[in-house]
Amino acid sequence: MNSKLASGVLTALIYVQVVLCFAGAATVLLRDRVSAQNVAAETVVPADAVRL
């Protein structure tokens, strides 16, 4: 009975670690995306540099 309880606890801890890993990765990706959008919005391109 104790080994089943320990197994369940360890399984739950592994699931929690995986969820936290995904949350951390999503946070980094979204933060990089927002900062890239801010840089693009603040970039000024001279009118004579754009020729079609």
N, CA, C and O atoms as a GROMACS GRO file, in nm:
protein
  208
    1MET      N    1   0.082  -0.119   0.000
    1MET     CA    2   0.000   0.000   0.000
    1MET      C    3   0.087   0.126   0.000
    1MET      O    4   0.055   0.223  -0.068
    2ASN      N    5   0.196   0.124   0.076
    2ASN     CA    6   0.283   0.242   0.081
    2ASN      C    7   0.352   0.268  -0.052
    2ASN      O    8   0.373   0.383  -0.090
    3SER      N    9   0.388   0.160  -0.122
    3SER     CA   10   0.454   0.180  -0.251
    3SER      C   11   0.358   0.238  -0.354
    3SER      O   12   0.400   0.316  -0.439
    4LYS      N   13   0.229   0.202  -0.348
    4LYS     CA   14   0.130   0.261  -0.439
    4LYS      C   15   0.111   0.409  -0.409
    4LYS      O   16   0.097   0.490  -0.500
    5LEU      N   17   0.110   0.443  -0.281
    5LEU     CA   18   0.096   0.584  -0.243
    5LEU      C   19   0.217   0.663  -0.290
    5LEU      O   20   0.203   0.772  -0.346
    6ALA      N   21   0.336   0.610  -0.267
    6ALA     CA   22   0.458   0.677  -0.310
    6ALA      C   23   0.461   0.692  -0.462
    6ALA      O   24   0.503   0.795  -0.514
    7SER      N   25   0.417   0.590  -0.532
    7SER     CA   26   0.413   0.595  -0.677
    7SER      C   27   0.316   0.703  -0.725
    7SER      O   28   0.347   0.778  -0.818
    8GLY      N   29   0.202   0.712  -0.661
    8GLY     CA   30   0.104   0.815  -0.697
    8GLY      C   31   0.156   0.956  -0.671
    8GLY      O   32   0.134   1.047  -0.751
    9VAL      N   33   0.225   0.973  -0.559
    9VAL     CA   34   0.281   1.104  -0.526
    9VAL      C   35   0.388   1.143  -0.626
    9VAL      O   36   0.391   1.256  -0.674
   10LEU      N   37   0.476   1.052  -0.659
   10LEU     CA   38   0.582   1.081  -0.756
   10LEU      C   39   0.524   1.110  -0.895
   10LEU      O   40   0.574   1.198  -0.965
   11THR      N   41   0.422   1.038  -0.933
   11THR     CA   42   0.358   1.063  -1.062
   11THR      C   43   0.296   1.202  -1.065
   11THR      O   44   0.309   1.274  -1.164
   12ALA      N   45   0.229   1.240  -0.956
   12ALA     CA   46   0.171   1.374  -0.949
   12ALA      C   47   0.279   1.482  -0.956
   12ALA      O   48   0.260   1.584  -1.021
   13LEU      N   49   0.390   1.460  -0.889
   13LEU     CA   50   0.499   1.558  -0.893
   13LEU      C   51   0.557   1.572  -1.033
   13LEU      O   52   0.592   1.682  -1.075
   14ILE      N   53   0.567   1.460  -1.105
   14ILE     CA   54   0.618   1.465  -1.243
   14ILE      C   55   0.522   1.542  -1.331
   14ILE      O   56   0.565   1.624  -1.413
   15TYR      N   57   0.391   1.518  -1.317
   15TYR     CA   58   0.293   1.592  -1.395
   15TYR      C   59   0.301   1.742  -1.366
   15TYR      O   60   0.293   1.823  -1.458
   16VAL      N   61   0.315   1.777  -1.240
   16VAL     CA   62   0.325   1.918  -1.203
   16VAL      C   63   0.451   1.981  -1.264
   16VAL      O   64   0.447   2.094  -1.311
   17GLN      N   65   0.560   1.908  -1.263
   17GLN     CA   66   0.684   1.959  -1.320
   17GLN      C   67   0.669   1.981  -1.470
   17GLN      O   68   0.719   2.081  -1.523
   18VAL      N   69   0.602   1.891  -1.539
   18VAL     CA   70   0.581   1.906  -1.684
   18VAL      C   71   0.494   2.028  -1.712
   18VAL      O   72   0.523   2.105  -1.803
   19VAL      N   73   0.389   2.046  -1.634
   19VAL     CA   74   0.300   2.162  -1.653
   19VAL      C   75   0.376   2.292  -1.629
   19VAL      O   76   0.361   2.387  -1.706
   20LEU      N   77   0.458   2.297  -1.525
   20LEU     CA   78   0.536   2.418  -1.497
   20LEU      C   79   0.639   2.444  -1.607
   20LEU      O   80   0.668   2.560  -1.640
   21CYS      N   81   0.694   2.338  -1.664
   21CYS     CA   82   0.790   2.354  -1.774
   21CYS      C   83   0.721   2.416  -1.895
   21CYS      O   84   0.776   2.508  -1.956
   22PHE      N   85   0.603   2.368  -1.930
   22PHE     CA   86   0.529   2.425  -2.043
   22PHE      C   87   0.490   2.569  -2.015
   22PHE      O   88   0.497   2.653  -2.104
   23ALA      N   89   0.449   2.598  -1.893
   23ALA     CA   90   0.412   2.735  -1.858
   23ALA      C   91   0.532   2.829  -1.869
   23ALA      O   92   0.520   2.941  -1.917
   24GLY      N   93   0.648   2.783  -1.825
   24GLY     CA   94   0.768   2.864  -1.835
   24GLY      C   95   0.808   2.889  -1.980
   24GLY      O   96   0.845   3.000  -2.016
   25ALA      N   97   0.800   2.786  -2.061
   25ALA     CA   98   0.834   2.801  -2.203
   25ALA      C   99   0.737   2.896  -2.272
   25ALA      O  100   0.778   2.979  -2.353
   26ALA      N  101   0.609   2.885  -2.241
   26ALA     CA  102   0.510   2.974  -2.300
   26ALA      C  103   0.534   3.118  -2.257
   26ALA      O  104   0.519   3.210  -2.337
   27THR      N  105   0.572   3.138  -2.132
   27THR     CA  106   0.600   3.273  -2.083
   27THR      C  107   0.717   3.334  -2.159
   27THR      O  108   0.711   3.450  -2.199
   28VAL      N  109   0.824   3.259  -2.177
   28VAL     CA  110   0.941   3.310  -2.249
   28VAL      C  111   0.905   3.341  -2.394
   28VAL      O  112   0.944   3.445  -2.446
   29LEU      N  113   0.833   3.252  -2.459
   29LEU     CA  114   0.797   3.274  -2.599
   29LEU      C  115   0.707   3.395  -2.615
   29LEU      O  116   0.726   3.474  -2.707
   30LEU      N  117   0.609   3.410  -2.527
   30LEU     CA  118   0.518   3.524  -2.538
   30LEU      C  119   0.590   3.654  -2.505
   30LEU      O  120   0.563   3.756  -2.569
   31ARG      N  121   0.681   3.654  -2.409
   31ARG     CA  122   0.755   3.775  -2.374
   31ARG      C  123   0.844   3.816  -2.491
   31ARG      O  124   0.852   3.935  -2.522
   32ASP      N  125   0.910   3.721  -2.556
   32ASP     CA  126   0.994   3.752  -2.672
   32ASP      C  127   0.910   3.806  -2.787
   32ASP      O  128   0.954   3.896  -2.859
   33ARG      N  129   0.792   3.753  -2.804
   33ARG     CA  130   0.704   3.797  -2.911
   33ARG      C  131   0.659   3.941  -2.888
   33ARG      O  132   0.657   4.021  -2.981
   34VAL      N  133   0.624   3.973  -2.765
   34VAL     CA  134   0.579   4.108  -2.732
   34VAL      C  135   0.694   4.208  -2.749
   34VAL      O  136   0.673   4.316  -2.803
   35SER      N  137   0.813   4.172  -2.705
   35SER     CA  138   0.926   4.265  -2.719
   35SER      C  139   0.962   4.284  -2.866
   35SER      O  140   1.002   4.393  -2.905
   36ALA      N  141   0.949   4.180  -2.947
   36ALA     CA  142   0.976   4.194  -3.091
   36ALA      C  143   0.874   4.286  -3.157
   36ALA      O  144   0.909   4.364  -3.245
   37GLN      N  145   0.748   4.278  -3.115
   37GLN     CA  146   0.646   4.366  -3.170
   37GLN      C  147   0.672   4.511  -3.129
   37GLN      O  148   0.652   4.603  -3.208
   38ASN      N  149   0.718   4.532  -3.006
   38ASN     CA  150   0.749   4.668  -2.960
   38ASN      C  151   0.866   4.726  -3.039
   38ASN      O  152   0.864   4.844  -3.074
   39VAL      N  153   0.967   4.647  -3.066
   39VAL     CA  154   1.081   4.694  -3.144
   39VAL      C  155   1.036   4.729  -3.285
   39VAL      O  156   1.077   4.831  -3.340
   40ALA      N  157   0.954   4.644  -3.344
   40ALA     CA  158   0.905   4.670  -3.479
   40ALA      C  159   0.819   4.796  -3.484
   40ALA      O  160   0.825   4.871  -3.581
   41ALA      N  161   0.739   4.820  -3.382
   41ALA     CA  162   0.652   4.937  -3.378
   41ALA      C  163   0.732   5.065  -3.358
   41ALA      O  164   0.691   5.172  -3.404
   42GLU      N  165   0.846   5.056  -3.289
   42GLU     CA  166   0.926   5.175  -3.260
   42GLU      C  167   1.031   5.204  -3.367
   42GLU      O  168   1.098   5.307  -3.362
   43THR      N  169   1.046   5.114  -3.462
   43THR     CA  170   1.147   5.133  -3.566
   43THR      C  171   1.097   5.234  -3.669
   43THR      O  172   0.986   5.222  -3.720
   44VAL      N  173   1.181   5.333  -3.697
   44VAL     CA  174   1.147   5.437  -3.794
   44VAL      C  175   1.230   5.412  -3.919
   44VAL      O  176   1.352   5.403  -3.914
   45VAL      N  177   1.161   5.401  -4.032
   45VAL     CA  178   1.227   5.380  -4.160
   45VAL      C  179   1.215   5.509  -4.240
   45VAL      O  180   1.104   5.559  -4.261
   46PRO      N  181   1.325   5.564  -4.284
   46PRO     CA  182   1.319   5.687  -4.364
   46PRO      C  183   1.241   5.664  -4.493
   46PRO      O  184   1.244   5.554  -4.549
   47ALA      N  185   1.172   5.768  -4.539
   47ALA     CA  186   1.087   5.754  -4.657
   47ALA      C  187   1.169   5.722  -4.782
   47ALA      O  188   1.122   5.649  -4.869
   48ASP      N  189   1.290   5.776  -4.792
   48ASP     CA  190   1.370   5.751  -4.913
   48ASP      C  191   1.434   5.611  -4.912
   48ASP      O  192   1.489   5.569  -5.014
   49ALA      N  193   1.428   5.540  -4.800
   49ALA     CA  194   1.483   5.406  -4.794
   49ALA      C  195   1.387   5.303  -4.852
   49ALA      O  196   1.428   5.192  -4.888
   50VAL      N  197   1.260   5.339  -4.863
   50VAL     CA  198   1.160   5.247  -4.915
   50VAL      C  199   1.127   5.287  -5.057
   50VAL      O  200   1.060   5.387  -5.081
   51ARG      N  201   1.174   5.207  -5.151
   51ARG     CA  202   1.148   5.234  -5.294
   51ARG      C  203   1.087   5.109  -5.355
   51ARG      O  204   1.142   5.000  -5.347
   52LEU      N  205   0.973   5.128  -5.414
   52LEU     CA  206   0.904   5.014  -5.476
   52LEU      C  207   0.920   5.015  -5.624
   52LEU      O  208   0.868   4.926  -5.692
   0.00000   0.00000   0.00000
